Amino acid sequence: MGKLCCFPKFRLARIMGWLQIVLGGLVIIVSISSLIRFYSAGFFSPYEDMCRKFSGVKDDYDGFDIKALSDRVGEVLNRMESLQEKLELKVKKMEKNKADLFRNNITRFEYKKYLEEEVIGPLYKAHIALRQIRLPKVEGIGNSTMKEEPLINTFVTEEIRKYITPKENKLGKINIYGSERIHNTIGHACVLFKKELEEYMDYDIGSYCKDDWNLAQRLMVNGCDPLPRRRCLTRASKLYQKPYPINESLWRLPDDRNVRWSNYQCRNFECLSSKNPKRGYSKCVGCFEMEKEKLKWATNKSLPVDFVIYDVLAIKPGEIRIGLDFGIGTGTFAARMREHNVTIVSTALNLGAPFNEMIALRGLIPLHMTLNQRLPFFDNTMDLIHTTGFMDGWIDLLLMDFILFDWDRVLRPGGLLWIDRFFCTRKDLDDYMYMFLQFRYKKHKWVVGPKSKDEVYLSAVLEKPPRAI
């Protein structure tokens, strides 16, 4: 009987043992799962990483320009330190001259002026600089994303900050461009010329701008292009006269009084003659001498690399109507083409002489732009692109590649690319020839001629293929 009673007890013990094993296994599985979750949550990371994980600092400030913010704070601290040192030096100087301190009494006006200029002014600038620091703004729901306006903490001048801040549409509507806001653009290299750009944008709103077009052009040439718009009034010549009629202006020097000469070495057009060694410019020498200019592209100089307009237009009779002259000059190519009822836009930089003013006063269209800039024309719109005297063998091949592809973009199918007296060294000729030939344009004219012992000219007229897809 006793043996019969032990069997149920044995079975119960065995069931309890298996149950303990199963429960133990579940505990181990749950523990491992919990450890995996804690690890993925960052509990086993260093303290700073764990805080960053849970506070969302990394995600929230992703894209925020911490360096610009640090630079701004450092700039303010430097100003305050400079002010402190200046005041301490002033006090020490007064301590050394105690006798003069008791004898000399400054007027209240002088005391007020000293406080305004030496104390209040620097403190105000430091205060404003701190006030202008913008932290990221929360966008979306909860703490999902944090964004800052691009470059906003890079600049101190309020006009720059106002310009680059996106402008929201009224009532939250979508504008004609299909966006909720307008982003005003500046060249990315502007951050490298912060001091110069802040000088350019330092003005009183609604008053006259400084006569600083040369500063603007220097910024453009160095990659700060496009420049921000300004809210000041452009200065003109005090003696400005009405321009000559179009039938006279094309081949006549403009009135000297229509140009502001303060930033040029010369003070009139006669001074710009090639005979004057102090004319202030070296590119396009003789461009301001109308008698010489009249001969360009009109008569053959017996050099194979010189093409005349009549022969080029005969390649596409009646098809060339609008075009671009990419070079440096006073608009003579555009003036010649105007005689054939062709409208040409001429790019120009004022490299030591008033090239832009000269083109406009002749009744032609100047386009103030550099090699840094994408052409402001739509795709497949130009009948002709002509280049001379500006983009030559000094240019980097990669930069030239980008430029040529941009020209190809705006040139219409069947349009002409006129390369006029491009020159380079003989050893570089093959590289540059490949750059022009890679587009598989049809050759209408192609001439290579000597310029000097080590340099050669290349002139060509090429036609863009249809490329129908």
Disulfide bonds with the S-S distance in Angstrom:
Cys190-Cys224 1.90
Cys209-Cys232 1.96
Cys266-Cys271 2.01
Cys284-Cys287 1.36
